[in-house]
Each structure stands twice: as structure tokens, then as C-alpha cells.
Amino acid sequence: MKVEGVFIDSVGVHLPEHVSAEQGVAEGLYDEEVRKASGLTGTHVAQHTPALDMAVSAARSALERCALDPDDIESHIHSGVYHQGPDGSYPPAYILRELGITDVPSLHIRQGCNGMLAALEIAVGQITGAAEVERALLTCAQNFSTPLIDRWRGFGDSYILADGAAAAVVSAESGFAQLRAVNSGTLAELEKWHRGEEPLLPPQGGGPARVAVAERAALFNEKEMPLAETVERIAEFDLGIVRRSLVDAGLNAADLARVIPINQDGRMIEYSVLAPLGLPMSRSSWDFGRGIGHVGAADLLISLDHLIRAGELAPGDHVLLLSQGPGWISSSAVVTITGIPAW
């Protein structure tokens, strides 16, 4: 989808205490061989700080950076990978109440690690469509500090889960980055890869259940589709989503100054994204993201914020953002840097 008249005005980030991969190995939480092979160097751990409170912190930072009052926000879209509050509660309302934002529409996106780009795509529709929204607030947060999730091993060897939050103010007027294109798709044949063989009803057990994503994926690869074929189909599908955004933006891969994927094993990033595009790993944000951990859908804004503040992007630079989630869902977006904010 080609996009005109939509900008990222500001971003905000909240990251709690950093924990190195070496510390994880020393405490028996992480495998030394996996650490060496993956190249991942750390994560962030929030302990008892709720995900929604981190989302509020990131949102306040984003609002302060673009000098907006809460009353200037006309829409709010929140996404999260894991527990956001008690069952039956509505996470966006908590964030809005804490920020002092009232009487605006809100949405809660459940697209896993693809949530931020899904929220961005919805915001584009709100800004360019009948709603005529001028400014939308996007938030994303997670806290994986629970015995029900193994942040170091529970999602396979390619990730170390991290706690944290990110937010963005998307505007119809101006911003440091202009959105050029956004696209998404669903590879439904891989839906069972994350669901496993659990029935849809009734709910399993009488209380919270351990999240066993790696085990579900392994079972799917054993019974339904070999891992090699699964990875090949995902890579082909994701690349198609990326190419659609490049075409819509009127760009070639060589025009990209940076590529921002989710934070994972560098070998996966190179195999599935950089190599097919004919780009070196130095064009990616991996050298930074490898030490952050996988903060779900917040990865992209955290890396974009870093590249801007570190002076690694300049006006005119084109940046590709891409993410994926269970289902299998995939999204990509292209932005052009229009100016460097004084953050």
C-alpha cells in the first residue's frame, strides 16, 4: 500500500535493567554454545514493573518529544505479546487514563511481535480515511518476568525475550520520518505452528498455563511440515511482503540506508532478509538489537530511536522496517527520514 501524508512525529522508549548473555550463562539460564552461535549478547528485565506502566512511560516520552498535550491525541492503538493485565480488563483504557487522555477511540491489537506495524497500518487508515485523524498514539509493551515463560530458551535458540516498551506519535502534518509504504499478509497454512494441537475449547487447565511455543513448533515440524520447508516458506513469504513495500515506495533494495528487523539470531536475519535483498549485515540494526533482546513488537521503534539518536541516519535516508508474528503474519514498512529531531 502506497502511503502519502503520514509521518512519524516522535518515538519514546522504556527499557529496564540490562542483563548480559554472559550473566545468563553464569546463572545457568542460558546455554554457552547457543550464546556463541546466535551472537545475542543481552536482554532487559523489568522484574515486577507491569507492561502497561512501561507503555505509559514510553508514551509520555513520545508526547514530550513532539511537545504535544494529551488532548492533541485523537486515537490510540496498543499491542502486546504477553500478559497485559487481568482477564477481562482493557489495556488501552489503563494507558489512556494514566496519560490523562479522554474520549478517544482505542484498539487493542493481538498480533504478537507484528503488533506495532499492524497498529501503524491501522493508523494510516484512520489518518487518510473517513476518520480524518490528525494524530494517533501507538504503544507496545511486554513483561516476560514470570515462571510461565523461559525468556532465555522458551522461544527457541534464535531469541532472548526482553521486557520493555515503545511508543510513537503518528501525524498527518509532519515528523522526522515520512511513511512511504506499508504492507502485510497472513500465511495461514502455518497457523498450527504456534497453536500446536491444543483444542480451541475448552480452555486448558484451571489457571495460567506455561507458554510452550518452542515445543508446539517442534511438534508441527515433526508431524506436519519439516523445519527446512517451514523456514523456506516463511522466508519466501516475508520477502514478498518486503518487495511489495519497496515497489509501493518506488525504491530498490540498494536504495535502503538501513533495515530494521525484530531482534533475533543474526543468521536468521541474514538468511531471510539481508542476503535475498543483496545487502550486507552492516545495513541492518542487528549490531544494536543483539544486545537489547526481543521486546516483541517494540523492537522496531527501539532500534529506530537508537539509529536516530546515534546519528546513524540522515535526512533522505530510506529505512525498511519488518516484523512477523504467529499465524504466520508478516508486515513491512518503508519510511524516509525527513529531519533529525533534537532529542
C-alpha positions in Angstrom: 0.0 0.0 0.0 1.5 3.3 -1.1 1.1 5.9 1.6 1.1 9.7 1.4 0.6 12.3 4.1 1.5 10.2 7.1 4.5 10.9 9.3 6.2 9.5 12.5 6.3 12.7 14.6 8.2 11.1 17.6 9.0 7.9 19.3 9.5 7.0 23.0 11.3 4.1 24.6 11.4 2.5 28.0 14.0 -0.2 28.8 14.5 -1.6 32.3 17.7 -3.1 33.7 20.1 -4.8 31.2 21.2 -8.4 31.8 24.1 -9.7 29.7 24.0 -13.1 28.0 27.2 -13.9 29.9 25.3 -13.4 33.1 22.6 -15.6 31.9 25.1 -18.3 31.2 26.8 -17.9 34.6 23.4 -18.2 36.3 22.6 -21.4 34.4 19.7 -19.7 32.5 21.4 -19.7 29.0 23.5 -22.1 27.1 27.0 -21.0 26.3 27.1 -22.8 22.9 23.8 -21.1 21.9 25.2 -17.7 23.0 28.3 -18.1 20.8 26.3 -19.4 17.8 23.5 -16.8 17.9 25.6 -13.8 18.6 23.0 -12.4 21.0 24.6 -10.5 23.8 21.9 -9.5 26.3 18.3 -8.7 27.3 16.3 -6.4 29.6 14.4 -7.5 32.7 11.7 -5.4 34.4 11.0 -7.7 37.3 7.7 -6.5 38.8 7.0 -3.5 36.6 3.8 -4.1 34.7 3.9 -3.9 30.9 1.3 -1.2 30.9 3.3 1.0 33.2 6.2 0.8 30.8 3.9 1.6 27.9 2.8 4.7 29.8 6.4 5.7 30.3 7.3 5.3 26.6 4.1 7.2 25.6 4.9 10.1 27.9 8.4 10.3 26.3 6.9 10.3 22.8 4.4 13.1 23.7 7.1 15.2 25.4 9.4 14.8 22.4 6.9 16.2 20.0 5.6 18.8 22.5 2.0 17.6 22.4 -0.6 17.7 25.1 -2.6 14.6 25.8 -5.7 16.4 24.4 -4.0 16.5 21.0 -4.2 12.7 20.6 -7.3 11.5 18.6 -6.7 7.8 18.5 -4.8 5.2 20.5 -3.7 1.7 19.4 -1.9 -0.7 21.8 -0.3 -4.0 21.2 1.3 -6.6 23.4 2.8 -10.1 23.1 2.1 -11.4 26.6 0.1 -10.6 29.7 -1.2 -7.0 29.7 -3.5 -7.2 32.8 -6.3 -9.2 34.4 -8.5 -11.3 32.1 -11.5 -9.2 31.1 -9.7 -5.8 31.5 -9.0 -3.4 28.7 -5.3 -2.4 28.5 -5.6 0.7 26.3 -8.0 2.3 28.8 -5.4 1.9 31.5 -2.8 3.7 29.4 -5.2 6.5 28.4 -6.3 7.0 32.0 -2.7 7.3 33.2 -1.9 9.8 30.4 -5.0 11.9 31.0 -6.4 11.2 27.5 -10.1 11.0 27.4 -12.9 10.5 24.8 -10.8 9.0 22.0 -11.2 5.7 20.2 -8.8 2.9 21.1 -7.8 -0.5 19.9 -6.0 -3.5 21.4 -4.0 -5.4 18.7 -3.2 -9.1 19.3 -0.7 -9.8 16.6 2.3 -10.9 18.7 5.6 -9.5 17.6 3.9 -8.0 14.5 1.7 -5.7 16.5 3.5 -2.3 16.0 3.4 -2.4 12.2 -0.2 -3.7 12.4 -1.0 -0.7 14.5 0.8 1.6 12.1 -1.2 0.2 9.2 -4.5 0.9 11.1 -3.3 4.4 11.9 -2.7 5.0 8.2 -6.3 4.1 7.5 -7.5 6.4 10.3 -5.4 9.3 9.1 -6.0 9.0 5.3 -9.6 7.7 5.5 -13.0 8.8 6.7 -12.0 9.3 10.3 -9.6 12.1 9.3 -7.5 11.6 12.4 -4.7 14.2 12.8 -2.6 12.4 15.4 -2.6 8.8 16.7 -0.6 7.3 19.6 0.8 3.8 19.2 2.1 1.9 22.2 3.5 -1.6 22.7 4.9 -3.2 25.9 5.7 -6.6 27.4 7.0 -8.1 30.6 8.1 -11.7 30.4 9.1 -12.0 34.1 7.0 -15.0 35.0 7.8 -18.7 35.7 5.3 -19.5 32.9 7.8 -18.3 30.3 11.5 -19.1 29.9 12.8 -15.9 28.4 16.2 -17.5 27.6 15.1 -20.7 26.0 11.3 -20.8 25.8 11.0 -19.4 22.2 13.9 -21.4 20.7 17.5 -20.6 20.3 17.0 -17.6 18.0 15.6 -15.3 20.6 16.1 -14.0 24.1 12.9 -12.4 25.3 13.2 -8.9 26.8 10.9 -6.6 28.8 10.3 -3.0 27.7 8.0 -0.7 25.8 8.0 1.7 22.9 5.5 4.3 21.6 5.1 6.5 18.5 3.0 9.6 17.6 1.9 9.3 14.1 0.8 12.5 12.4 -0.9 13.8 9.3 1.1 17.0 9.5 4.9 16.5 9.9 7.5 14.4 11.5 11.1 13.2 11.4 10.1 10.3 9.1 7.6 10.1 6.3 5.8 6.8 5.8 6.1 5.8 2.1 4.5 2.3 2.2 3.2 -0.4 4.4 2.0 -3.9 3.6 1.0 -7.1 5.5 -0.1 -10.7 4.9 -1.1 -13.9 6.5 0.4 -17.3 5.7 -2.4 -19.3 7.3 -1.0 -22.7 6.4 1.4 -22.2 9.3 -1.2 -21.3 11.9 -0.8 -24.6 13.7 3.0 -23.9 14.1 2.3 -21.7 17.1 -1.0 -23.2 18.3 0.1 -26.8 18.4 -2.5 -29.5 18.9 -4.4 -27.9 21.8 -8.2 -27.7 21.2 -9.8 -24.3 20.8 -12.3 -25.2 23.5 -12.5 -25.6 26.4 -9.6 -23.6 27.9 -6.8 -25.8 29.1 -6.4 -26.2 32.8 -7.8 -24.2 35.7 -5.3 -21.4 35.8 -2.4 -19.8 33.8 -0.5 -22.3 31.6 3.1 -22.4 30.7 3.8 -20.9 27.3 5.3 -23.7 25.2 5.9 -22.1 21.8 9.1 -24.0 21.0 7.5 -27.4 21.9 4.5 -26.6 19.7 6.7 -25.6 16.8 8.8 -28.7 17.1 5.7 -30.9 17.1 4.4 -29.2 14.0 7.7 -29.7 12.2 7.7 -33.4 13.2 4.1 -34.1 12.2 3.0 -31.5 9.6 5.9 -29.9 7.8 9.7 -30.3 8.1 11.6 -27.3 9.7 13.6 -26.7 6.5 10.4 -26.4 4.4 8.8 -24.2 7.0 11.7 -21.8 7.1 11.9 -21.7 3.3 8.2 -20.8 3.0 8.4 -18.2 5.7 11.5 -16.6 4.0 9.7 -16.5 0.6 6.5 -15.1 2.1 8.2 -12.4 4.2 10.4 -11.4 1.2 7.3 -10.9 -0.9 5.8 -8.6 1.7 9.1 -6.6 1.7 9.2 -6.3 -2.1 5.6 -5.0 -2.2 6.6 -2.2 0.1 9.7 -1.4 -1.9 7.7 -1.3 -5.1 5.0 0.9 -3.5 7.7 3.3 -2.2 9.3 3.4 -5.7 12.6 2.1 -4.3 15.1 -0.7 -4.9 16.7 -2.6 -2.1 20.0 -0.9 -2.9 18.3 2.5 -2.0 17.9 1.4 1.6 20.2 3.0 4.1 19.0 0.7 6.9 16.9 -2.4 7.5 15.3 -2.8 10.9 14.0 -6.3 11.7 13.0 -7.8 15.0 15.8 -8.7 17.3 16.9 -12.3 16.8 19.8 -14.6 15.8 21.8 -12.7 13.2 22.0 -15.8 11.0 18.2 -15.7 10.6 18.3 -12.0 9.7 21.0 -12.5 7.1 19.4 -15.7 5.6 15.8 -14.4 5.4 16.2 -10.7 4.8 19.6 -9.2 4.0 21.1 -11.8 1.7 17.9 -12.1 -0.5 17.9 -8.3 -0.8 21.6 -8.3 -1.7 22.5 -6.2 1.3 25.3 -6.6 3.8 24.5 -7.2 7.5 26.1 -3.7 8.2 22.9 -2.2 6.7 20.8 -3.8 9.4 20.2 -2.7 13.0 21.3 -6.1 14.3 24.6 -4.9 15.9 22.5 -2.8 18.2 19.5 -5.1 18.6 21.6 -8.2 19.5 22.1 -6.7 22.9 18.6 -5.5 23.5 16.7 -8.8 23.5 13.4 -9.4 21.7 11.0 -6.9 23.1 8.1 -8.2 21.0 6.7 -5.6 18.6 8.6 -2.8 20.3 11.9 -3.9 18.7 11.4 -1.7 15.6 10.8 1.6 17.4 13.6 0.9 19.9 16.1 0.4 17.0 14.7 3.4 15.1 15.1 5.6 18.1 18.7 4.4 18.6 19.7 5.0 15.0 18.3 8.5 15.1 19.9 9.4 18.4 23.2 7.8 17.5 23.5 9.9 14.3 23.4 6.8 12.1 20.6 8.2 9.9 20.4 11.4 7.9 17.7 13.3 6.0 16.9 11.5 2.8 17.7 8.0 4.1 15.3 5.3 3.4 14.6 2.7 6.1 12.8 -0.6 5.8 11.1 -2.0 8.9 9.8 -5.5 9.0 8.2 -7.9 11.6 6.4 -11.1 11.9 4.1 -12.9 14.3 2.2 -16.1 14.9 -0.3 -17.1 12.4 2.1 -16.7 10.3 1.7 -13.0 9.8 4.2 -10.5 8.4 4.4 -6.8 7.8 6.8 -4.3 6.3 7.0 -0.6 6.0 9.3 1.9 4.3 10.0 5.4 5.8 12.1 8.2 4.6 14.0 10.3 7.1 12.9 14.0 6.7 14.9 15.6 9.5 16.8 14.8 12.7 14.9 15.7 15.8 16.6 17.4 18.8 16.1 14.5 21.3 
